[in-house]
Amino acid sequence: MFYAPLLTLAVLAAPAAEKAKPATNTKDPVCKMTVDAKSTTVAVRGQEYRVCSKHCAAALQKDPDKYLEKDGSLKGAKK
C-alpha cells in the first residue's frame, strides 16, 4: 500500500535515541550498597546509574524522584 513507504521514511528520519551518560556512582541510589564498574546499570533521565540488583533497578525506574535529586545526584549524598 501507499502507507508503507511513508512509514519507512518516518522511521528513517526520526532522530536516534540519545545515549545515556555513563554511570559514575559508587553507591546504589536505592539501598546505598556499594557498587562498582561491574555492577548492573540502569538509565534514568539520560543518565546511567549502577545498582546492586534487578529489584533496585526497578525501584529506581519506577520512582526516580524518591532516590535522585533534580540534578541527578543521589539523595542524601554529601556535596
DSSP file (Angstrom, degrees, kcal/mol; ACC not computed):
  #  RESIDUE AA STRUCTURE BP1 BP2  ACC     N-H-->O    O-->H-N    N-H-->O    O-->H-N    TCO  KAPPA ALPHA  PHI   PSI    X-CA   Y-CA   Z-CA
    1    1 A M              0   0    0      0, 0.0     3,-0.2     0, 0.0     0, 0.0   0.000 360.0 360.0 360.0 179.7    0.0    0.0    0.0
    2    2 A F     >  +     0   0    0      1,-0.2     4,-0.8     2,-0.1     0, 0.0   0.762 360.0  63.1 -73.5 -28.5    0.9    3.6    0.0
    3    3 A Y  H  > S+     0   0    0      1,-0.2     4,-2.6     2,-0.2     5,-0.2   0.805  86.7  70.5 -73.9 -30.6    1.4    3.9    3.7
    4    4 A A  H  > S+     0   0    0     -3,-0.2     4,-2.4     1,-0.2    -1,-0.2   0.914  99.2  46.6 -57.2 -48.5    4.4    1.5    4.0
    5    5 A P  H  > S+     0   0    0      0, 0.0     4,-2.3     0, 0.0    -1,-0.2   0.891 113.1  50.5 -63.1 -36.0    6.9    3.8    2.2
    6    6 A L  H  X S+     0   0    0     -4,-0.8     4,-2.3     2,-0.2    -2,-0.2   0.909 110.3  49.0 -66.4 -41.2    5.8    6.8    4.3
    7    7 A L  H  X S+     0   0    0     -4,-2.6     4,-2.2     2,-0.2    -1,-0.2   0.911 110.4  51.2 -64.0 -41.9    6.2    4.8    7.5
    8    8 A T  H  X S+     0   0    0     -4,-2.4     4,-2.3    -5,-0.2    -2,-0.2   0.921 110.7  48.6 -61.0 -44.7    9.7    3.7    6.4
    9    9 A L  H  X S+     0   0    0     -4,-2.3     4,-2.1     1,-0.2    -1,-0.2   0.889 110.0  52.1 -63.3 -39.6   10.6    7.3    5.7
   10   10 A A  H  X S+     0   0    0     -4,-2.3     4,-1.0     2,-0.2    -1,-0.2   0.902 110.8  47.2 -63.9 -41.5    9.3    8.5    9.1
   11   11 A V  H  < S+     0   0    0     -4,-2.2     3,-0.4     1,-0.2    -2,-0.2   0.917 113.8  47.4 -66.5 -43.4   11.3    5.8   10.9
   12   12 A L  H  < S+     0   0    0     -4,-2.3    -2,-0.2     1,-0.2    -1,-0.2   0.828 112.5  49.6 -67.7 -31.6   14.5    6.7    9.0
   13   13 A A  H  < S+     0   0    0     -4,-2.1    -1,-0.2    -5,-0.2    -2,-0.2   0.658  86.8 105.3 -82.4 -16.5   14.0   10.4    9.5
   14   14 A A  S  < S-     0   0    0     -4,-1.0     3,-0.1    -3,-0.4     2,-0.0  -0.389  81.1-107.7 -65.7 139.6   13.5   10.0   13.3
   15   15 A P        -     0   0    0      0, 0.0    -1,-0.1     0, 0.0     3,-0.1  -0.360  37.2-102.4 -67.2 148.3   16.4   11.1   15.3
   16   16 A A        -     0   0    0      1,-0.1     2,-0.1    -3,-0.1     3,-0.1  -0.396  44.9 -95.0 -68.0 146.6   18.5    8.4   17.0
   17   17 A A        -     0   0    0      1,-0.1     2,-0.2    -2,-0.1    -1,-0.1  -0.395  44.5-110.5 -63.3 136.9   17.9    8.0   20.7
   18   18 A E        -     0   0    0     -2,-0.1     2,-0.2     1,-0.1    -1,-0.1  -0.504  31.6-117.8 -71.8 134.9   20.4    9.9   22.7
   19   19 A K        -     0   0    0     -2,-0.2    -1,-0.1     1,-0.1     2,-0.1  -0.530  30.4-113.6 -75.3 136.8   22.8    7.7   24.6
   20   20 A A        -     0   0    0     -2,-0.2    27,-0.3     1,-0.1    -1,-0.1  -0.358  34.0-101.2 -68.4 148.3   22.7    8.0   28.4
   21   21 A K  B     -a   47   0A   0     25,-2.5    27,-2.7     1,-0.1    -1,-0.1  -0.453  49.7 -95.6 -67.3 142.4   25.7    9.4   30.2
   22   22 A P        -     0   0    0      0, 0.0    -1,-0.1     0, 0.0     2,-0.1  -0.219  42.6-100.3 -62.7 149.4   27.9    6.7   31.8
   23   23 A A        +     0   0    0      1,-0.1    26,-0.2    24,-0.1    20,-0.0  -0.411  40.7 168.3 -69.2 142.3   27.4    5.8   35.4
   24   24 A T        +     0   0    0     24,-0.4    -1,-0.1    -2,-0.1    25,-0.1   0.374  37.2 118.5-129.6  -4.9   29.8    7.3   38.0
   25   25 A N        -     0   0    0     23,-0.3    25,-0.1     1,-0.1     3,-0.1  -0.334  41.5-168.8 -71.2 147.4   28.1    6.4   41.2
   26   26 A T  S    S+     0   0    0      1,-0.1     9,-2.3     8,-0.1     2,-0.4   0.387  73.5  61.8-111.3  -2.5   29.7    4.2   43.8
   27   27 A K  B    S-C   34   0B   0      7,-0.3     7,-0.2    23,-0.1    23,-0.2  -0.982  90.4-113.1-124.0 137.7   26.6    3.7   46.0
   28   28 A D     >  -     0   0    0      5,-3.1     4,-1.8    -2,-0.4    23,-0.2  -0.529  24.6-138.8 -63.8 127.8   23.3    2.2   44.8
   29   29 A P  T  4 S+     0   0    0      0, 0.0    -1,-0.2     0, 0.0    46,-0.1   0.782  96.9  42.5 -61.1 -27.3   20.7    5.1   44.8
   30   30 A V  T  4 S+     0   0    0      1,-0.1    21,-0.0     3,-0.1    -2,-0.0   0.956 132.4  12.6 -86.7 -57.3   18.0    2.8   46.3
   31   31 A C  T  4 S-     0   0    0      2,-0.1     3,-0.1     3,-0.0    -1,-0.1   0.497  90.8-126.9-104.5  -5.3   19.7    0.7   49.1
   32   32 A K     <  +     0   0    0     -4,-1.8     2,-0.1     1,-0.2     3,-0.1   0.599  54.9 152.5  69.5  13.1   23.0    2.6   49.4
   33   33 A M        -     0   0    0     -6,-0.1    -5,-3.1     1,-0.1    -1,-0.2  -0.434  55.2 -97.0 -69.3 148.3   25.0   -0.6   48.9
   34   34 A T  B     -C   27   0B   0     -7,-0.2     2,-0.3    -3,-0.1    -7,-0.3  -0.485  47.2-175.0 -68.1 134.0   28.5   -0.1   47.4
   35   35 A V        -     0   0    0     -9,-2.3     2,-0.2    -2,-0.2    17,-0.1  -0.857   4.6-165.7-125.9 162.1   28.6   -0.8   43.7
   36   36 A D    >   -     0   0    0     -2,-0.3     3,-2.0    15,-0.1    15,-0.1  -0.738  45.4 -74.9-137.8-173.2   31.4   -0.9   41.2
   37   37 A A  T 3  S+     0   0    0      1,-0.3   -14,-0.1    -2,-0.2     4,-0.0   0.704 126.3  56.7 -62.0 -20.9   32.1   -0.8   37.4
   38   38 A K  T 3  S+     0   0    0      2,-0.0    -1,-0.3    12,-0.0     3,-0.1   0.545  86.4 107.8 -86.5  -8.0   30.9   -4.5   37.1
   39   39 A S  S <  S-     0   0    0     -3,-2.0    13,-0.1     1,-0.1    -4,-0.1  -0.248  82.4 -91.2 -70.0 157.6   27.5   -3.7   38.6
   40   40 A T  E     -B   51   0A   0     11,-0.7    11,-2.8    10,-0.1     2,-0.3  -0.365  43.0-147.3 -62.2 143.9   24.3   -3.6   36.6
   41   41 A T  E     -B   50   0A   0      9,-0.2     2,-0.4    -3,-0.1     9,-0.2  -0.890  12.6-168.5-117.1 152.5   23.4   -0.2   35.2
   42   42 A V  E     -B   49   0A   0      7,-2.2     7,-2.3    -2,-0.3     2,-0.5  -0.998  19.5-130.4-136.9 138.1   20.0    1.3   34.6
   43   43 A A  E     +B   48   0A   0     -2,-0.4     2,-0.4     5,-0.2     5,-0.3  -0.774  28.9 170.6 -93.9 128.9   19.3    4.5   32.6
   44   44 A V  E >   -B   47   0A   0      3,-3.1     3,-1.3    -2,-0.5    -2,-0.0  -0.983  69.5 -14.0-137.8 123.7   17.1    7.2   34.2
   45   45 A R  T 3  S-     0   0    0     -2,-0.4     3,-0.1     1,-0.3    -1,-0.1   0.846 129.1 -50.4  54.1  40.2   16.6   10.7   32.7
   46   46 A G  T 3  S+     0   0    0      1,-0.2   -25,-2.5   -28,-0.1     2,-0.4   0.621 121.1  98.9  78.4  12.4   19.5   10.3   30.3
   47   47 A Q  E <   -aB  21  44A   0     -3,-1.3    -3,-3.1   -27,-0.3     2,-0.3  -0.995  65.7-135.1-131.9 136.9   22.0    9.2   33.0
   48   48 A E  E     - B   0  43A   0    -27,-2.7   -24,-0.4    -2,-0.4     2,-0.4  -0.690  20.0-167.2 -87.9 146.1   23.1    5.7   33.8
   49   49 A Y  E     - B   0  42A   0     -7,-2.3    -7,-2.2    -2,-0.3     2,-0.3  -0.993  19.9-125.7-130.8 139.6   23.3    4.6   37.5
   50   50 A R  E     - B   0  41A   0     -2,-0.4     2,-0.3    -9,-0.2    -9,-0.2  -0.678  32.5-176.8 -82.6 138.7   24.9    1.5   38.9
   51   51 A V  E     - B   0  40A   0    -11,-2.8   -11,-0.7    -2,-0.3   -15,-0.1  -0.915  31.6-132.2-133.6 160.2   22.6   -0.7   41.0
   52   52 A C  S    S+     0   0    0     -2,-0.3     2,-0.3   -13,-0.1    -1,-0.1   0.712  82.1   3.6 -86.7 -20.1   23.2   -3.8   43.1
   53   53 A S  S  > S-     0   0    0      1,-0.1     4,-2.0   -13,-0.1     5,-0.1  -0.957  72.1-100.8-156.7 169.4   20.2   -5.8   41.8
   54   54 A K  H  > S+     0   0    0     -2,-0.3     4,-2.6     2,-0.2     5,-0.2   0.845 119.5  59.1 -64.0 -34.4   17.2   -6.0   39.5
   55   55 A H  H  > S+     0   0    0      1,-0.2     4,-2.3     2,-0.2    -1,-0.2   0.942 107.9  43.4 -61.1 -48.0   15.0   -5.0   42.4
   56   56 A C  H  > S+     0   0    0      2,-0.2     4,-2.5     1,-0.2    -1,-0.2   0.873 112.1  54.4 -67.1 -36.0   16.9   -1.8   43.0
   57   57 A A  H  X S+     0   0    0     -4,-2.0     4,-2.2     2,-0.2    -2,-0.2   0.931 110.6  46.0 -61.0 -45.8   16.9   -1.1   39.2
   58   58 A A  H  X S+     0   0    0     -4,-2.6     4,-2.2     1,-0.2    -2,-0.2   0.898 112.5  50.4 -65.0 -41.2   13.1   -1.5   39.1
   59   59 A A  H  X S+     0   0    0     -4,-2.3     4,-2.1     2,-0.2    -1,-0.2   0.910 111.2  48.5 -64.0 -42.5   12.6    0.7   42.1
   60   60 A L  H  < S+     0   0    0     -4,-2.5    -2,-0.2     1,-0.2    -1,-0.2   0.910 113.8  46.1 -65.2 -42.7   14.8    3.5   40.7
   61   61 A Q  H  < S+     0   0    0     -4,-2.2    -1,-0.2    -5,-0.2    -2,-0.2   0.858 112.5  51.4 -68.0 -35.0   13.0    3.4   37.3
   62   62 A K  H  < S+     0   0    0     -4,-2.2    -2,-0.2     1,-0.2    -1,-0.2   0.899 131.2   9.5 -70.1 -41.3    9.6    3.4   39.0
   63   63 A D    >X  +     0   0    0     -4,-2.1     3,-1.4    -5,-0.2     4,-0.6  -0.523  65.3 164.1-142.4  69.9   10.2    6.4   41.3
   64   64 A P  H >> S+     0   0    0      0, 0.0     4,-2.6     0, 0.0     3,-1.1   0.818  75.1  65.0 -60.8 -31.1   13.4    8.2   40.5
   65   65 A D  H 34 S+     0   0    0      1,-0.3     5,-0.1     2,-0.2    -5,-0.1   0.757  95.5  59.5 -64.0 -22.7   12.3   11.3   42.5
   66   66 A K  H <4 S+     0   0    0     -3,-1.4    -1,-0.3     1,-0.1    -6,-0.1   0.789 120.6  24.2 -72.5 -27.8   12.4    9.2   45.6
   67   67 A Y  H << S+     0   0    0     -3,-1.1     8,-2.5    -4,-0.6     2,-0.4   0.604 116.8  59.4-114.9 -17.4   16.1    8.4   45.1
   68   68 A L  B  <  -D   74   0C   0     -4,-2.6     6,-0.2     6,-0.2    -1,-0.1  -0.913  69.7-129.4-123.1 143.6   17.6   11.2   43.0
   69   69 A E    >   -     0   0    0      4,-3.3     3,-1.8    -2,-0.4     6,-0.1  -0.321  42.4 -98.3 -74.3 168.6   17.9   15.0   43.4
   70   70 A K  T 3  S+     0   0    0      1,-0.3    -1,-0.1     2,-0.1    -5,-0.0   0.811 125.9  55.4 -60.9 -29.9   16.7   17.2   40.5
   71   71 A D  T 3  S-     0   0    0      2,-0.1    -1,-0.3     1,-0.0     3,-0.1   0.460 122.4-105.7 -83.3   0.3   20.3   17.5   39.3
   72   72 A G  S <  S+     0   0    0     -3,-1.8    -2,-0.1     1,-0.3     3,-0.1   0.307  78.0 131.8  95.0  -8.2   20.6   13.7   39.1
   73   73 A S        -     0   0    0      1,-0.1    -4,-3.3    -5,-0.1    -1,-0.3  -0.353  67.8 -91.6 -73.1 160.5   22.8   13.3   42.2
   74   74 A L  B >   -D   68   0C   0     -6,-0.2     3,-1.9     1,-0.1    -6,-0.2  -0.507  42.8-109.0 -73.7 136.3   21.9   10.7   44.8
   75   75 A K  T 3  S+     0   0    0     -8,-2.5     3,-0.1     1,-0.3    -1,-0.1  -0.426 104.5  19.0 -63.6 136.3   19.6   11.9   47.6
   76   76 A G  T 3  S+     0   0    0      1,-0.3    -1,-0.3    -2,-0.1     2,-0.2   0.406  90.9 137.8  84.3  -2.6   21.5   12.1   50.8
   77   77 A A    <   -     0   0    0     -3,-1.9    -1,-0.3     1,-0.1     2,-0.2  -0.544  60.9-110.3 -77.1 141.0   24.9   12.2   49.1
   78   78 A K              0   0    0     -2,-0.2    -4,-0.1     1,-0.1    -1,-0.1  -0.492 360.0 360.0 -69.2 137.1   27.4   14.7   50.5
   79   79 A K              0   0    0     -2,-0.2    -1,-0.1    -6,-0.0    -2,-0.0   0.390 360.0 360.0-109.0 360.0   28.1   17.5   48.2
